[in-house]
Amino acid sequence: MREQGKKIPENGGLKDVIRKRLDQSYYSLLIEKIRAAGFSLTAGRLELHLAKEFGFCYGVERAVEYAYETRARFPDRSIFLTNEIIHNPRVNAELQGMGIQILAADASRTGISEKDVVIMPAFGVPVAALREFREKGCVIIDTTCGSVMSVWRRVESYGRDGFTSVIHGKYDHEETRATCSRAAKYLVVKDKRQAQAVCDYILGGEKGKNDKKKFLEEFKHAGSDGFDPDRDLAKIGFANQTTMLSRESAEISNMLRDALSARYGTAESAERFRHFDTICSATQDRQDAVMGLGRQGMALILVIGGYKSSNTGHLAEIAAAFCPAYHVEDAGCLVSGNVIRHKKVGASDAVETKGWLPAGAIKIGITAGASTPNRVVEEVIDRLIRLA
């Protein structure tokens, strides 16, 4: 566990106690058995197939373990999380049940003192918030994912060399806000449509056709203070929120590179564009695995994970290209054999769909986002079997 960036020696026996509690909450013997059986299970008329990679990644597992260790190590202190540790309702509820308080994004930090403990979530925190906690002198436990910190180093290097960081991500996502705080200049694009608007502005500048007011209105929440597209789009360093759809990130990177090449010439564009792939390897592995499921001809795919989870949403987007895909948070979303509650791709709220589970023998794919415990996946499978 890191406190103020240092490794804390483990107390004798504490690690074993924490592991036992984690296993009770998140481990699944059923999932291990399905893995051992080739990632498939036949139950009555159901032929179930697990993705080869799904669920907790190393960074998430490490963050959750740090939180449990923190509670055990500081039993009499007030402990705060600067935000949800990961985007999974079950995990966050468990931590709150242990007396760990989750601060709202806009919550006042005036009540926190040097006697308290503050946990930084896997997404990281903006520089200003980190500075404030350090000034208070409280104990800081940093669970920030290493992949996220790699992106931070990348955008910091862009800033030192005079490049604007164009970040493929969601401007209101915790990880992206933390990344933006480390960039000298930045612009966040959430999809190819917004990326095209940036490319059009780059190309239009040469022809004097740009509508600067319209552009700034489009990106009013997504740019750094004083962002000037005439000045700040001349040199671009590309980065990603680590959980974005990798295929789309690659396409956006190519779009920006090609626009700069068309505006300034191929030779000069080499000095005006930089790109290093910052998609998390665990995210990529899970995206590749759900594509593998889709190619096996599933009748439908269940994608399990928090509705606020970016990486889970992208798994659902990939799955939906192959067959009906249902993004569910937990077993309770399988209301009946006729009704399922789920979040559609790109939607904000959950809806209920009827007739989701076909009659007769059926082949179903199952995957889960990187913040979904195996125990939750087991509960969904158990519910599915009982409904069928």
Residue pairs with C-beta under 8 A, 6 or more apart in sequence:
1 7
1 8
1 66
1 69
1 70
1 73
1 141
2 8
2 66
2 141
2 142
2 143
3 139
3 140
3 141
4 139
4 140
4 142
5 142
8 73
11 73
14 69
14 72
14 73
15 69
17 72
18 65
18 68
18 69
18 72
21 68
22 64
22 65
22 68
25 94
25 373
25 375
26 56
26 64
26 91
26 373
26 374
26 375
27 374
27 375
28 373
28 374
28 375
28 377
28 378
30 378
30 381
30 382
31 50
31 55
31 374
31 377
31 378
34 40
34 41
34 48
34 50
34 381
35 50
39 49
39 50
39 51
39 52
40 47
40 48
40 49
40 50
41 47
41 48
41 50
41 381
42 48
43 385
43 388
44 385
44 388
45 360
45 361
45 362
45 388
46 362
46 364
46 384
46 385
46 388
47 361
47 362
47 363
47 364
48 364
48 366
48 381
48 384
49 293
49 296
49 298
49 363
49 364
49 365
49 366
50 365
50 366
50 367
50 377
51 286
51 289
51 290
51 292
51 293
51 365
51 366
51 367
51 368
52 289
52 292
53 282
53 285
53 286
53 288
53 289
54 286
54 289
54 366
54 367
54 368
54 369
54 372
54 377
55 368
55 369
55 370
55 372
55 373
55 374
55 377
56 64
56 370
56 371
56 372
56 373
56 374
57 280
57 282
57 283
57 286
57 370
58 282
59 122
59 145
59 146
59 147
59 148
59 280
59 282
59 370
60 86
60 122
60 145
60 370
60 371
62 143
62 145
63 85
63 86
63 121
63 122
63 143
63 145
64 85
64 86
64 91
66 119
66 141
66 143
67 81
67 85
67 95
67 100
67 119
67 141
67 143
68 98
70 79
70 100
70 117
70 119
70 141
71 79
71 95
71 98
71 99
71 100
74 117
74 139
77 115
77 116
77 117
77 139
78 101
78 115
78 116
78 117
79 99
79 100
79 101
79 116
79 117
79 118
79 119
80 100
80 101
80 102
80 103
80 112
80 116
80 117
80 118
80 119
81 95
81 100
81 101
81 102
81 103
81 118
81 119
81 121
82 103
82 118
82 119
82 120
82 121
82 125
82 129
82 133
83 102
83 103
83 105
83 121
83 123
83 125
83 174
84 92
84 102
84 121
84 174
84 308
85 91
85 92
85 95
85 119
85 121
85 122
85 143
86 92
86 121
86 122
86 306
86 309
86 371
87 305
87 306
87 308
87 309
87 310
87 312
87 369
87 371
88 305
88 306
88 309
88 369
88 371
88 372
88 373
88 376
89 306
89 329
89 330
90 330
90 373
90 375
90 376
91 371
91 373
92 102
95 102
96 102
100 119
103 109
105 174
109 129
109 132
109 133
109 136
112 118
112 133
112 136
112 138
113 136
113 137
113 138
114 136
114 137
114 138
115 138
116 138
116 139
117 138
117 139
117 140
117 141
118 133
118 138
118 139
118 140
118 141
119 141
119 143
120 130
120 140
120 141
120 142
120 143
120 144
121 143
121 144
121 174
122 143
122 144
122 145
122 148
123 144
123 145
123 148
123 173
123 174
123 175
123 178
124 144
124 145
124 148
124 149
124 152
124 174
124 175
124 178
124 179
125 144
125 174
125 178
126 177
126 178
126 180
126 181
127 178
127 181
127 182
128 181
130 140
133 140
134 140
145 242
145 280
147 242
147 278
147 280
147 281
147 282
148 175
148 178
148 179
148 242
150 278
151 179
151 239
151 240
151 241
151 242
151 278
152 178
152 179
152 182
154 237
154 239
154 276
154 278
155 165
155 167
155 179
155 182
155 183
155 186
155 237
155 239
156 182
156 183
157 237
158 164
158 165
158 183
158 184
158 237
158 239
158 274
159 165
159 183
159 184
159 185
160 184
161 237
162 235
163 235
163 236
163 237
163 274
164 184
164 185
164 186
164 187
164 232
164 233
164 235
164 236
164 237
165 179
165 180
165 183
165 184
165 185
165 186
165 187
165 236
165 237
165 238
165 239
166 186
166 187
166 188
166 189
166 198
166 236
166 237
166 238
166 239
166 256
167 176
167 179
167 180
167 183
167 186
167 187
167 188
167 189
167 238
167 239
167 240
167 241
168 188
168 189
168 190
168 195
168 238
168 239
168 240
168 241
168 244
168 248
168 249
168 252
168 253
169 175
169 176
169 179
169 188
169 189
169 190
169 240
169 241
169 244
170 176
170 188
170 190
170 241
170 310
171 177
171 180
171 188
171 190
171 221
171 222
172 221
173 241
173 310
175 241
175 242
175 243
176 188
176 241
179 186
179 239
179 241
180 186
180 188
180 224
183 224
184 224
185 224
185 227
185 232
186 223
186 224
186 227
187 198
187 219
187 222
187 223
187 224
187 227
187 232
187 233
188 219
188 222
188 223
189 195
189 198
189 222
189 252
190 222
191 248
192 248
192 251
192 252
192 255
194 218
194 219
195 252
195 255
195 256
196 255
197 215
197 218
198 229
198 233
198 256
198 259
199 255
199 256
199 258
199 259
201 210
201 215
201 229
201 233
202 233
202 256
202 259
202 260
202 263
203 259
203 262
203 263
204 210
205 230
205 233
205 263
206 263
210 229
210 230
212 229
212 230
215 229
216 223
216 227
216 229
219 227
234 272
235 271
235 272
235 273
236 256
236 260
236 272
236 273
236 274
237 273
237 274
237 275
238 252
238 253
238 256
238 273
238 274
238 275
238 276
239 276
239 278
240 249
240 277
240 278
240 279
241 310
242 278
242 279
242 280
242 283
243 280
243 283
243 309
243 310
243 311
243 314
243 370
244 279
244 283
244 310
244 314
245 287
245 314
245 317
245 318
246 277
246 279
246 283
246 284
246 287
247 287
249 277
249 279
250 277
253 275
256 273
257 269
257 273
257 275
260 269
260 272
260 273
261 269
261 273
263 269
264 272
280 370
282 370
283 311
283 314
283 370
286 311
286 315
286 367
286 369
286 370
287 314
287 315
287 318
289 367
290 301
290 303
290 315
290 318
290 319
290 365
290 367
291 318
291 322
293 301
293 319
293 322
293 365
293 367
294 301
294 318
294 319
294 321
294 322
294 323
294 365
295 322
296 363
296 365
297 363
298 322
298 323
298 363
298 364
298 365
299 323
299 324
299 358
299 362
299 363
299 364
300 323
300 324
300 325
300 326
300 356
300 357
300 358
300 362
300 364
300 365
301 319
301 322
301 323
301 324
301 325
301 326
301 364
301 365
301 366
301 367
302 325
302 326
302 328
302 364
302 365
302 366
302 367
302 380
302 384
303 312
303 315
303 316
303 319
303 325
303 326
303 327
303 328
303 367
303 368
303 369
304 312
304 328
304 329
304 330
304 366
304 367
304 368
304 369
304 372
304 376
304 377
304 380
305 311
305 312
305 315
305 327
305 329
305 368
305 369
305 371
305 372
306 312
306 329
306 369
306 371
306 372
307 313
307 327
307 329
307 343
307 350
309 369
309 370
309 371
309 372
311 369
311 370
311 371
312 327
312 368
312 369
312 370
312 371
312 372
313 327
313 343
313 345
315 327
315 367
315 369
316 325
316 326
316 327
316 343
316 345
317 345
317 346
319 325
319 365
319 367
320 345
323 365
324 356
325 345
326 333
326 340
326 342
326 353
326 356
327 342
327 343
327 344
327 345
328 334
328 340
328 341
328 342
328 380
329 350
330 376
330 379
330 380
331 376
331 379
331 380
331 382
331 383
332 341
333 340
333 341
333 342
333 350
334 340
334 380
334 383
334 384
334 387
335 341
335 352
336 387
337 357
337 387
337 388
338 354
338 355
338 356
338 357
339 352
339 353
339 354
339 356
340 352
340 353
340 356
340 357
341 350
341 351
341 352
342 350
342 351
342 353
343 349
343 350
343 351
344 351
357 387
357 388
362 388
364 384
366 377
366 380
366 381
368 376
368 377
